[in-house]
Amino acid sequence: MAIRFSGTKPGFPEFRRHKSLHLLAGFAALTVLVRLSLFVIYEPYFEGDTQLLVRGHINAIRRCLSEGLFPGCPDPGDFPLVQNFPSLILNYAGFSPDAILHALAYLSFVSFLGSVVLIFWILKRKASLMAAAAAALVMITSPLLWYSHSTFGEMLSAFLILAFTAVSLWRPYKWIHVLFLVAASSTKEVALPFLLLIGVICLAPEIVTDWRKLRKSVAWLAFGGMLSLASTWGSIIFAFAPSQIRVMSRNRSSLFRH
């Protein structure tokens, strides 16, 4: 029996249309990437508080570490761990304050790119290609563009929280889950309860229907929470003496009562 072929493949116009859309989206993304690269190289924005951290507080932290002036290190600043660690490591490595500020801007840029790729990958796997493309478009047209070339730590914080969410959804090796939870909790002293809530939500619906299968996952999540709590309290005690913490707690309690 002879098989007859038509001149065009089925769906070929649709294929060409989708290919054109993909090429257009790719060109737009490349244009944004090049423009942001030029921004972060030639016009990084050095935030005022980050300059205080790099030019002053980091040296105070180094002095406290070398001389054992903790708890209650004088003048360590009030920055979260996620911003202190990169600056401190680069300072120990011998980089100048200006070089550290540039490095923080580059770190924000890499975190921005990582966040766009990560949100696209998550939604492409969990939802659809259109949802993933829409989310990526929202991110590259959002206020995150400002943070992509700024020395603020917000962009790195957003990436770490997003990465923890991705790890919670796919549930790989448990130590990776713990590592990302500790890293994400370093973004803010009050971040841990919200991160634990994200971790529990990502265990749904099994945590409701058959929680026994997830006992190890919950145990690892709790272990990561304890490590995160220890690191958070360690940073607080490093900066404030116990007597100062008690005074601040009393002041806050009286504020809530009034």
N, C-alpha and C positions, 0 to 999 in steps of 0.2 A: 504494500500500500504506500503510495507516494505521500510525502509530507510536504505541505505547502507552507512557506514562510512569507510573512508579510514584509513589506519594505522597511518598516520601523519596528523597533522593539516595543512591547507593551509598557506603557508608563514612561517612555523616553522623554516626552516634554516635561513631565513632572520632575524627572531626574535632573534635566538641564536647569529647571527653575530652582530646585533645591541647591544644585551645585553653584549657581550664580549667587544665591543668598549666602551660602557658606563662604564663597570668595569675598563677597562684600563685607560680611561680618569679620572675616580674617583681616582684610585690609584696614577696616576701622580699628580693630584691636591693635594691629601693628602700628598704626598712626599714633594711637594713644600711648602705646608703650614707648615709642621713640621720643614723643614729646615729654613724657614723664622722666625718661632717662636723662634728657637734656636738663630738665628742671633739677633733678637730684644731683647732677654733676656740677652744674654751673650756678644754680640758684637755690641751694638748700636753705631751708629756713631754720635758723638757730633760735629756738625758743628761749625766752629770758630765764625761766626757771631751770631749764636744762643747762644753761651756761653757769648758773649758780652751782648746780650739782657738779659739773665737770671741773670748774675752776676753783671751787672751794670745798664743798662738802666731801668730795671723794678723798681729798687730802686729809680731812679730819677723820674719815673712816679708816684710812690707812694708818694714821697715827694711833688711833684707838686700838687697832688690831695689833700693831707692833709693840705698843706699850701696855697692853692689857687693860685699857681704860673702859671696861664694861663689866656689868651693866651700867647704863647711864652715860653712854658716850656723848661728850659735849659736841654740839653742832654737827650731827650727822645728816641733817635734812629730814624731810618727811616724805621721801620718795619710796615707791614700792620696790620690792626686791628685783622685779623684772627690769627696772631701769638702773638700779644700782650695780647689778652684776656685770653687764657689758662694759659700763664705764670703768668699773674697778679693775676688771681683767685687762682692758686696754691701757689703763694707767700703770698697772704693774708691768705691762709689756714695754713700757717706755714711750708710748705715743704722747704727743703733745696735746694740749686741750683742743686746739683747732682740728687736729687729726681725729680726735675722739668724737667731736661734734659731727664731722663729716661721716665718720663710720656709723654713728647713730642714725643719720639721715639715710645712708645706704641700707642699714638694717630695716628701717621703716619701708623703704622701697621694695626690698626683697619680701618683706612680710605682706605688703600689699599684693604683690604678684602671687605669692603663695596662697593668700586668701581667695583671690579670684579663681585660681586654678582649683582650689579645694572645694569651693562652693559649687563650681561647675561640675566637678567630678561626682560630688555627693548627690546632687539633684539628677544628674544624668543616670546614675545607678539606681536611685530610689524613686525617681519620678519620671521625667521625660526629657528629651533633648531640648524641647522648647522651653520648659521650665528652667533648665540649666542655663540656657542662653539668656533668658530674661533676667535671671538672678545675676549673672555676670554683667549684663548691661546696666542693671541697677547699681552694682558696686562701682563700676568705672565711671558712673555719672553722679555719684553720691559725694557727701562731704569727706569720704575716705580719700578722695583725691588730694585734699590738703594734707592729710596725715602721711601720704605716701612720700613726701619729700621734707617732712618735718622731723625735728629731733625729739619730739614727744614720744613717749613709750606706748601710746594708745594703739598704734597700728600693730606693733608686736604683740600687745595684749590681745587684740582682736583675733590675730592669727592663732595664738596659743589656745584660746577658748574654742575657736572653730575646729582646730586640730583635735582637741579633747573630745568634742562632740562627734567628730568623724570616727575616732577610735572607739567611742562608746557605741556607735551604731554597728561597727563591724566586729567588735569584740575579739581582737587578735590576742597575742600572748599577754598574759595578765600584767607582767612587769612593765610592758609598754603603756598599758592603761594607767598604772600607778605613776609612771614617769610623766605622762602628759597631765595628769591631775595635779601633781605637785608643781609642774611648770605653770599651768594655768592659774593655780591658786596664788602664785607669786605676783599676779597682776594687780591685786588689791587685797587689803587686809580682810575685807568683808566678802570676798568672792567665793569662799569655800562652800557656804550653804547653797548658793545658786548652782555651783558646779555639781554638787552632790545631787541636787534636784534634776539637773540635766542628765546625769548618769543614770538615775533611777528611771526617768521617762524613757530613755533609750533602751531600757530592758523590757519595756512593754511590747506586746501584751503578755509575754511569758511570765513576768513577775506577778501577774494577777491570776492567770489561768493555771500555771504549773510552776510555782516559785521554787520548788525543790530542785529543779534542774539548774537554777541560777544561784544556788547557795554559794558556790565558789566565786562567782562573779561579784555577788554582793559583798562577800568577805574581802575580796581584793579591793573593791571600791572603798570599803570601810578602812582597810589598811592604808590606802592612799590618802584618805581623809585624815587619818591620824598623823601621817608624815607631813601633810600639808599644814595641819594645825600646829605641829611642832616647829616647822620652819617659820610660820607666821609669828608665833609667839616668841621664837628666838630673835627675830628681827626687832620686835617691839621691845623686848627686854634689853637687847643690845643698845637701843637708842634711849630708853628710859629706865631709870632706877625704879625698884619696886615701890618706893615711897611716892614717886611721881605718878606711877600708874594708879595707886590708890587715890591720890588727890584728884586725878582726872576722872576716875570712876565716880567719886562722890559728887564732883561738879556736874557730871552728866546726869546722875540720878536726881539731883536737886532741880536741874533744868527740866526734866521730864515731869517732876511733881508739880512744878509751877506752871 
